[in-house]
Amino acid sequence: MQYRARCRAATLLLPIGVMIMSSIAAGLTGAPAGAAGILPPANPASNIAPSSADWLASIDAARAQEGVGTMSVLESQLDGLPVAEQVFTVVNDERIDRGLPAVDYMTSQLDADAQAGADAGTDPPLPSSVTGGAPVTFGGSLWSGQSSALEADYQWMYDDGFGGASTINLSCTAASTTSCWGHRDIILHEFGDCPSGPPVLSMGAAYSPTGAPGGSIAAIVVSSCAPPSDVTLTWGQVASTRTVGIAPLASGTGYWEAETDGTVASFGSAQNYGSLSGQLNSPIVGIAATPNGQGYWLVGADGGIFNFGDASFYGSTGGLRLNKPIVGMASTPDGKGYWMVASDGGIFSFGDAAFYGSMGGTPLNQPIVGMAADPASGGYWEVAADGGIFSFDAPFLGSTGGLHLNKPIVGMEASPNGQGYRFVASDGGIFTFGQAPFDGSTGGIPLAAPVMGMAPDNATNGYWMAAADGGIFTFGGASYLGRLVSSGD
C-alpha cells in the first residue's frame, strides 16, 4: 500500500514536523505471544499529547500509558551518535520493549535509499531486493521533517493518528483513516517467517539539514530471507546504554558486566575496581579481565583503553583514525598485553600481544563482531556476524559461515585448553566446535533484550551469556551470581 502526502498540506505542516510514509507487502499479523503494549493491528485510541518539551520524557510517559517501561537510552549518549544511528537505536528500543525482535542490520544500500529520501524531503524509495540478491519480503519507509530522532519517534509512534486540523500524518484524514498509525505499524510490524525460519531484518536511516526547513529524517525497514551483503552496523554495536559484555574470574566464582557508558558491576567474589564517569568520546564495546582476576580493561569503539585494578595500560588507538570501529578485545594469557579487533577484521596489538595477522583490508561477507585468544598457542580467532571464523596461529575447528542463521552471531569464547570454541547469536543460540561442549541455549525462547556476549566458566567448562538489559543466562556448571540493572532502564 502507498501513503503519499498532499504537497500543499506538506508545506503547511512542515514547521511542526510533517511526516509521510509508504509501505509494501502483505497485511499486518497479530501480536507475538508475551508481547507488551499495543501492537498492530491494534493502535492507540487517540493521539497522545507530549507531556513536556523533553521528547524522551514524553516518549516514556506515552509508553507508560501502554504499560511499557521507559526507553533504554540516555539522551547524552544518543546525542553523541549520528542521527542515522539514533534512529536505528530508538526504533529497535520501541520493538524490543514490546517483545518484538530487533532489526539486525543497517546496510549501505538502505542508508543510501534513506539519504535520497532525506535529501528530497520525502519518503525514500523502497528496493525490491537487498544487496546480495535476496528479495524484500516486506518493506516500510518513513519520513519526518525534524532534526531530532526522538521527536520523529514520538510523532511516528504516539502522534500518528487523526487529530483534526493538527494531524501531522498527512495520509491520515477523516475520510481515509486506514492510513492512520501507518508509521507506527511499520516500526512495530511483526515480520512473517521465511520458509527456512525467522526473517532477516535490515534498516537504513539518514538525515539532511536541507531536505526540509526543520531538518529531514528518513528511514527504511525491510525483511528478507537471506542477510544482505553490505552490512555497515549491527544492533550489537549500537551505542545506547546497554550491557555490552561479561568478563569472568578464572575460578568461576564471579564475573563483571559492563555497559556502553563505562559502568561496571561486579558479582560473586569479583571485586569492583571502578567505572567510568563523564562523557566518552566513543561508547564502551567490551570488557576483559586480567588472568588473576584483580583488574579489568574496558575498550571503546574508538580503541580507547581504560584500565582498572592491576590491569596495566599498554597502549590504545584512541587518538588514531580507524577505518572501522573496534568491536572487542582479548587479553594475552599472562595479562601483559591485549589485542583489539575492529569490525573490518583489523587487529591492534599492545604489550606482549603478538600480531599474527588480521582480516583488515580483506573483503568480508559480514563484519567481525568479536574475538577470543587461544590459551594454548597464544594466537587468536576472529568471528563474523555470520559465524565465519578466521584463525591466526590458532586452530580452525569449524564455523557457521555457510549456514543460514536465525540471528547474527554477536560473540565467542574459547575453551580453557584451546581445543574448542563457542559462538553465541543475538537470540542466545549457541554453536560449539572442537571440544567445547553444548550445555544449552536460549535460541527459540523470546528474550526481553538481545544477547550481547558470552564468557566461559573455566572451572566447569560451562558458560554465561549476557543480554543488553543486563540479564544473565547460565549453562553447564556456571553459577548465576546476579545481574546488572542497566542505567538506561
C-alpha positions as CSV (number, residue, x, y, z in Angstrom):
1,M,0.0,0.0,0.0
2,Q,1.1,3.5,-0.7
3,Y,1.0,6.6,1.6
4,R,1.6,9.9,-0.1
5,A,1.3,13.4,1.3
6,R,-0.6,16.2,-0.3
7,C,2.0,18.7,-1.4
8,R,0.2,21.8,-0.2
9,A,-0.6,20.3,3.2
10,A,3.0,19.1,3.5
11,T,4.3,22.6,3.0
12,L,1.9,24.0,5.6
13,L,2.7,21.4,8.2
14,L,6.5,21.3,7.8
15,P,7.2,23.7,10.7
16,I,5.5,21.3,13.2
17,G,7.1,18.1,11.8
18,V,5.2,16.7,8.9
19,M,5.7,13.1,8.0
20,I,5.0,10.9,5.0
21,M,5.3,7.2,4.7
22,S,5.0,4.3,2.3
23,S,4.9,0.5,2.7
24,I,4.7,-2.6,0.6
25,A,3.7,-6.1,1.3
26,A,1.0,-8.1,3.0
27,G,-1.2,-7.0,5.9
28,L,-0.1,-6.9,9.5
29,T,-0.1,-10.0,11.6
30,G,-1.2,-10.4,15.2
31,A,0.9,-9.6,18.2
32,P,3.5,-12.2,19.3
33,A,3.0,-14.2,22.4
34,G,4.1,-12.5,25.6
35,A,4.3,-9.1,23.9
36,A,3.9,-5.9,25.9
37,G,2.0,-2.7,25.0
38,I,-0.3,-2.1,22.0
39,L,0.8,-3.9,18.8
40,P,-0.6,-4.0,15.3
41,P,-3.2,-4.4,14.1
42,A,-4.3,-2.6,17.3
43,N,-3.3,1.0,17.8
44,P,-3.7,3.7,20.5
45,A,-7.3,5.1,20.7
46,S,-6.1,8.6,20.0
47,N,-3.0,10.7,19.7
48,I,-1.1,11.3,22.9
49,A,-0.1,14.9,23.7
50,P,3.5,15.4,24.6
51,S,4.0,15.6,28.4
52,S,6.8,18.1,28.2
53,A,9.3,19.8,25.9
54,D,11.7,16.9,26.6
55,W,10.9,14.4,23.9
56,L,12.4,11.4,25.8
57,A,10.3,12.2,28.8
58,S,7.2,12.5,26.6
59,I,8.0,9.1,25.0
60,D,8.4,7.5,28.4
61,A,5.1,9.0,29.6
62,A,3.3,7.8,26.4
63,R,4.8,4.3,26.8
64,A,3.6,4.1,30.4
65,Q,0.0,4.5,29.1
66,E,0.6,1.3,27.2
67,G,2.2,-0.5,30.1
68,V,5.7,-0.3,28.5
69,G,8.7,0.7,30.6
70,T,10.9,3.6,29.9
71,M,13.1,3.7,26.8
72,S,16.6,2.2,27.4
73,V,18.6,5.1,26.2
74,L,20.5,8.1,27.7
75,E,20.0,11.4,25.9
76,S,23.6,12.3,26.4
77,Q,24.8,9.2,24.7
78,L,22.2,9.3,22.0
79,D,23.2,12.9,21.2
80,G,26.7,11.7,20.6
81,L,25.6,9.4,17.8
82,P,25.0,10.2,14.1
83,V,21.3,10.8,13.5
84,A,21.0,7.6,11.5
85,E,22.3,5.6,14.4
86,Q,19.9,7.4,16.7
87,V,17.0,6.4,14.6
88,F,18.3,2.8,14.5
89,T,18.5,2.9,18.3
90,V,15.1,4.3,19.1
91,V,13.3,2.1,16.5
92,N,14.9,-1.0,18.0
93,D,14.1,0.1,21.5
94,E,10.4,0.5,20.6
95,R,10.4,-3.0,19.2
96,I,12.4,-4.8,21.8
97,D,10.5,-3.3,24.7
98,R,7.3,-4.7,23.2
99,G,8.7,-8.2,22.8
100,L,9.5,-7.9,19.1
101,P,12.9,-8.9,17.7
102,A,15.3,-6.1,16.9
103,V,16.2,-5.0,13.4
104,D,19.5,-6.8,12.9
105,Y,21.5,-4.6,10.5
106,M,22.0,-1.3,8.9
107,T,23.2,-1.5,5.3
108,S,25.0,0.7,2.7
109,Q,22.1,0.2,0.2
110,L,19.3,1.1,2.6
111,D,21.3,4.0,4.1
112,A,21.7,5.4,0.5
113,D,18.0,5.0,-0.2
114,A,17.1,6.7,3.1
115,Q,19.6,9.5,2.2
116,A,17.8,10.1,-1.1
117,G,14.5,10.5,0.8
118,A,16.0,12.8,3.4
119,D,17.6,15.0,0.8
120,A,14.4,15.2,-1.1
121,G,12.2,15.7,1.9
122,T,10.1,12.7,1.1
123,D,9.7,9.1,1.9
124,P,12.6,7.1,0.5
125,P,12.3,4.6,-2.4
126,L,11.8,1.0,-1.4
127,P,14.1,-1.6,-3.0
128,S,12.8,-4.9,-4.3
129,S,15.8,-6.8,-3.0
130,V,18.7,-6.3,-0.6
131,T,22.3,-6.2,-1.7
132,G,23.3,-9.8,-2.4
133,G,20.1,-10.5,-4.2
134,A,17.6,-11.7,-1.6
135,P,14.1,-10.3,-2.4
136,V,12.5,-7.9,0.1
137,T,9.5,-9.7,1.7
138,F,8.2,-6.6,3.5
139,G,9.3,-3.0,3.4
140,G,8.2,0.2,5.0
141,S,9.6,3.7,4.6
142,L,9.2,6.7,6.9
143,W,10.0,10.4,6.8
144,S,9.8,13.2,9.3
145,G,10.5,16.9,8.9
146,Q,12.6,17.0,12.0
147,S,16.2,17.2,13.1
148,S,15.6,15.2,16.4
149,A,15.3,11.4,16.2
150,L,13.4,11.4,19.5
151,E,10.8,13.9,18.2
152,A,10.5,11.9,15.0
153,D,10.0,8.7,17.0
154,Y,7.4,10.4,19.2
155,Q,5.4,11.5,16.2
156,W,5.7,8.2,14.4
157,M,4.7,6.2,17.5
158,Y,2.4,8.3,19.6
159,D,1.0,11.1,17.4
160,D,0.3,9.2,14.2
161,G,-3.5,9.1,14.3
162,F,-6.1,11.6,13.2
163,G,-6.1,14.8,15.2
164,G,-8.3,17.1,13.2
165,A,-6.5,20.2,12.0
166,S,-3.4,19.3,13.9
167,T,-2.9,16.0,12.2
168,I,0.7,15.6,11.1
169,N,0.4,12.2,9.4
170,L,-0.8,13.6,6.1
171,S,-2.1,10.3,4.9
172,C,-4.4,10.1,7.8
173,T,-7.7,12.0,7.2
174,A,-11.2,11.9,8.5
175,A,-12.2,10.4,5.1
176,S,-9.3,7.9,5.0
177,T,-8.5,6.6,8.4
178,T,-7.0,3.4,7.1
179,S,-3.6,5.2,6.8
180,C,-3.7,6.4,10.3
181,W,-0.9,4.9,12.6
182,G,0.9,3.7,9.5
183,H,4.3,4.8,10.7
184,R,3.8,3.1,14.0
185,D,2.5,-0.1,12.2
186,I,5.8,-0.2,10.2
187,I,8.0,0.2,13.2
188,L,6.1,-2.4,15.2
189,H,5.5,-4.8,12.3
190,E,5.8,-8.5,13.2
191,F,7.6,-9.7,10.1
192,G,6.4,-13.0,8.7
193,D,8.7,-16.1,8.8
194,C,10.6,-17.3,5.8
195,P,10.3,-21.0,4.7
196,S,13.6,-21.6,6.5
197,G,12.7,-19.7,9.7
198,P,12.7,-16.2,11.0
199,P,13.4,-13.4,8.5
200,V,16.4,-11.1,8.4
201,L,15.6,-7.6,9.4
202,S,17.6,-4.7,7.9
203,M,17.3,-0.9,8.0
204,G,18.6,2.3,6.6
205,A,18.4,5.8,8.0
206,A,19.6,9.2,7.1
207,Y,19.4,12.9,8.0
208,S,19.6,16.0,5.8
209,P,19.7,19.5,7.2
210,T,18.4,20.9,3.9
211,G,15.7,18.4,2.9
212,A,13.1,20.4,4.8
213,P,13.0,23.7,6.8
214,G,13.2,21.8,10.1
215,G,15.6,19.2,9.0
216,S,14.7,15.9,7.3
217,I,14.9,12.3,8.7
218,A,14.2,9.3,6.6
219,A,14.3,5.6,7.3
220,I,13.6,2.2,5.7
221,V,12.9,-1.1,7.4
222,V,12.8,-4.3,5.3
223,S,12.8,-8.0,5.8
224,S,14.4,-10.7,3.6
225,C,15.0,-14.4,3.8
226,A,18.8,-14.1,3.5
227,P,21.2,-11.5,5.0
228,P,22.4,-8.5,3.0
229,S,26.0,-8.4,1.9
230,D,26.7,-4.7,2.7
231,V,26.1,-4.5,6.5
232,T,27.6,-1.4,8.0
233,L,26.3,-1.8,11.5
234,T,24.8,-4.5,13.7
235,W,22.4,-4.0,16.5
236,G,25.0,-5.3,19.0
237,Q,27.3,-2.4,18.1
238,V,24.8,0.4,18.6
239,A,25.8,3.0,21.2
240,S,22.9,3.1,23.7
241,T,23.4,2.5,27.4
242,R,23.2,-1.3,27.4
243,T,25.2,-4.1,28.7
244,V,28.0,-4.9,26.2
245,G,29.8,-7.8,27.8
246,I,30.7,-10.1,30.6
247,A,34.2,-11.0,31.9
248,P,34.6,-13.9,34.4
249,L,37.0,-14.8,37.2
250,A,39.1,-17.8,36.2
251,S,37.8,-19.6,39.3
252,G,34.2,-19.2,38.1
253,T,33.2,-17.7,41.4
254,G,32.4,-14.2,40.0
255,Y,32.1,-12.0,37.0
256,W,31.8,-8.4,35.8
257,E,29.2,-6.8,33.5
258,A,30.0,-3.6,31.6
259,E,27.7,-1.0,29.9
260,T,28.3,1.2,27.0
261,D,28.7,4.2,29.3
262,G,31.6,2.6,31.2
263,T,29.5,1.4,34.2
264,V,30.9,-1.8,35.6
265,A,29.1,-4.1,38.1
266,S,30.7,-7.0,40.0
267,F,29.0,-10.2,41.2
268,G,30.1,-13.1,43.3
269,S,33.6,-12.9,44.5
270,A,34.6,-10.4,41.7
271,Q,35.6,-7.1,43.2
272,N,34.6,-3.8,41.6
273,Y,37.7,-1.8,40.7
274,G,35.8,1.2,39.3
275,S,33.7,2.5,36.5
276,L,34.0,5.4,34.1
277,S,32.2,8.7,34.6
278,G,31.6,11.7,32.4
279,Q,31.2,12.0,28.6
280,L,33.1,9.4,26.5
281,N,34.4,10.1,23.0
282,S,33.0,6.7,22.0
283,P,30.9,4.1,23.7
284,I,32.4,1.1,25.5
285,V,32.1,-2.0,23.4
286,G,33.9,-4.6,25.6
287,I,35.5,-5.7,28.8
288,A,38.3,-8.2,29.5
289,A,39.6,-9.3,32.9
290,T,43.2,-9.8,33.9
291,P,44.2,-13.5,34.4
292,N,44.4,-13.2,38.2
293,G,41.0,-11.5,38.4
294,Q,42.4,-8.4,40.2
295,G,41.6,-6.0,37.4
296,Y,40.0,-5.4,34.0
297,W,40.1,-3.3,30.9
298,L,37.3,-1.5,29.1
299,V,37.7,-0.8,25.4
300,G,35.8,1.9,23.4
301,A,34.6,1.8,19.8
302,D,37.5,4.2,19.0
303,G,40.0,1.9,20.6
304,G,40.4,3.9,23.8
305,I,41.5,1.7,26.7
306,F,40.6,2.2,30.3
307,N,42.3,0.1,32.9
308,F,41.3,-0.7,36.5
309,G,42.8,-2.7,39.4
310,D,46.1,-4.4,38.4
311,A,45.3,-4.1,34.6
312,S,48.1,-2.1,33.0
313,F,47.8,0.3,30.2
314,Y,49.9,-0.8,27.2
315,G,48.5,1.5,24.5
316,S,45.4,2.3,22.5
317,T,44.1,3.6,19.2
318,G,42.0,6.3,20.9
319,G,44.0,9.0,19.1
320,L,44.0,7.4,15.7
321,R,41.5,7.5,12.9
322,L,40.2,4.0,12.4
323,N,38.7,2.6,9.2
324,K,36.1,0.8,11.2
325,P,35.1,0.8,14.9
326,I,36.6,-1.6,17.5
327,V,34.2,-4.3,18.4
328,G,36.1,-6.3,21.0
329,M,39.3,-7.2,22.8
330,A,41.1,-10.1,24.4
331,S,43.9,-10.3,27.0
332,T,47.1,-12.4,26.5
333,P,47.4,-15.4,28.8
334,D,49.8,-13.6,31.1
335,G,47.8,-10.4,31.2
336,K,50.8,-8.3,30.0
337,G,49.2,-7.3,26.7
338,Y,46.0,-7.3,24.7
339,W,44.5,-7.3,21.3
340,M,41.7,-5.2,19.9
341,V,39.7,-6.2,16.8
342,A,37.7,-3.9,14.5
343,S,34.6,-4.7,12.5
344,D,36.7,-5.0,9.3
345,G,38.9,-7.6,11.0
346,G,41.8,-5.2,11.7
347,I,43.9,-6.3,14.7
348,F,45.7,-4.0,17.0
349,S,48.3,-5.5,19.4
350,F,49.8,-4.0,22.6
351,G,52.1,-5.1,25.3
352,D,53.3,-8.7,24.8
353,A,50.4,-9.5,22.4
354,A,51.9,-10.7,19.2
355,F,50.5,-9.8,15.8
356,Y,49.8,-12.9,13.8
357,G,47.7,-11.4,11.1
358,S,44.2,-10.0,10.5
359,M,41.3,-9.7,8.1
360,G,41.8,-5.9,7.8
361,G,41.8,-5.0,4.1
362,T,40.2,-8.3,3.1
363,P,36.5,-8.2,1.8
364,L,34.2,-9.9,4.3
365,N,30.8,-11.4,3.8
366,Q,29.8,-10.0,7.2
367,P,31.5,-7.7,9.7
368,I,33.7,-9.1,12.5
369,V,31.8,-9.0,15.9
370,G,34.3,-10.4,18.3
371,M,37.5,-12.3,19.1
372,A,39.0,-14.8,21.5
373,A,42.5,-15.6,22.5
374,D,43.8,-19.2,22.2
375,P,45.2,-20.0,25.6
376,A,47.2,-22.9,24.2
377,S,49.0,-21.3,21.2
378,G,48.9,-17.6,22.2
379,G,47.1,-16.9,18.9
380,Y,43.6,-15.7,18.3
381,W,40.3,-16.1,16.4
382,E,38.1,-13.6,14.9
383,V,34.4,-14.3,14.4
384,A,32.0,-12.6,12.0
385,A,28.3,-11.9,12.3
386,D,27.6,-14.9,10.1
387,G,29.7,-17.2,12.2
388,G,32.7,-17.2,9.9
389,I,35.9,-17.9,11.7
390,F,39.3,-16.5,10.9
391,S,42.2,-18.2,12.7
392,F,45.6,-16.7,13.4
393,D,48.2,-19.0,15.0
394,A,45.1,-20.9,16.3
395,P,43.4,-24.0,15.0
396,F,40.3,-23.8,12.8
397,L,37.7,-26.0,14.3
398,G,34.7,-25.1,12.3
399,S,32.3,-22.3,11.6
400,T,28.7,-21.4,10.7
401,G,29.8,-19.2,7.8
402,G,28.0,-21.4,5.2
403,L,24.8,-21.8,7.2
404,H,21.6,-19.7,7.4
405,L,21.3,-18.3,10.9
406,N,18.1,-17.1,12.5
407,K,20.0,-14.3,14.2
408,P,23.6,-12.9,13.8
409,I,26.5,-14.0,15.9
410,V,27.5,-11.4,18.5
411,G,30.4,-13.0,20.3
412,M,32.6,-16.0,21.0
413,E,34.7,-17.6,23.7
414,A,37.4,-20.3,23.8
415,S,37.8,-23.5,25.8
416,P,40.5,-23.3,28.5
417,N,42.7,-25.8,26.6
418,G,42.3,-24.0,23.3
419,Q,40.8,-27.1,21.7
420,G,37.3,-25.7,21.2
421,Y,35.2,-22.6,21.0
422,R,31.6,-21.4,21.1
423,F,29.7,-18.7,19.3
424,V,26.5,-17.0,20.6
425,A,23.9,-15.4,18.5
426,S,21.7,-12.4,19.5
427,D,18.8,-14.7,20.2
428,G,21.0,-16.8,22.6
429,G,21.6,-19.6,20.1
430,I,24.9,-21.4,20.9
431,F,27.2,-23.1,18.3
432,T,30.0,-25.3,19.6
433,F,33.1,-26.6,17.8
434,G,36.0,-28.8,18.8
435,Q,36.0,-30.0,22.4
436,A,33.7,-27.2,23.6
437,P,30.5,-28.9,24.9
438,F,27.0,-27.7,24.3
439,D,25.2,-27.1,27.6
440,G,22.1,-25.3,26.4
441,S,20.9,-22.0,24.8
442,T,18.0,-19.6,24.7
443,G,17.6,-20.0,20.9
444,G,13.9,-20.2,20.2
445,I,12.9,-18.6,23.5
446,P,11.6,-15.0,23.3
447,L,14.0,-12.6,25.1
448,A,13.4,-9.2,26.6
449,A,16.6,-7.9,25.0
450,P,19.2,-9.4,22.6
451,V,22.2,-11.3,23.9
452,M,25.4,-9.2,23.6
453,G,28.1,-11.6,24.5
454,M,29.3,-14.7,26.4
455,A,32.1,-15.8,28.7
456,P,33.4,-19.2,29.7
457,D,33.4,-20.7,33.2
458,N,36.9,-22.3,33.1
459,A,36.2,-24.1,36.3
460,T,33.3,-26.2,35.0
461,N,33.5,-25.6,31.2
462,G,30.1,-24.1,31.4
463,Y,29.3,-20.6,30.2
464,W,27.4,-17.4,30.8
465,M,25.5,-15.2,28.3
466,A,24.8,-11.5,29.0
467,A,21.9,-9.7,27.4
468,A,21.6,-6.0,26.5
469,D,19.4,-5.4,29.5
470,G,21.9,-6.9,31.9
471,G,20.1,-10.3,32.0
472,I,22.4,-13.3,32.7
473,F,21.8,-16.8,31.4
474,T,23.8,-19.7,32.8
475,F,24.6,-23.1,31.3
476,G,26.5,-26.1,32.4
477,G,28.2,-25.6,35.8
478,A,28.2,-21.8,35.5
479,S,26.5,-20.2,38.5
480,Y,24.1,-17.3,38.5
481,L,25.5,-14.7,40.8
482,G,23.5,-11.6,39.9
483,R,22.8,-9.2,37.0
484,L,23.4,-5.6,36.1
485,V,20.3,-3.4,36.1
486,S,21.1,-1.1,33.2
487,S,21.4,2.6,34.0
488,G,19.4,3.1,30.8
489,D,16.4,1.1,32.1
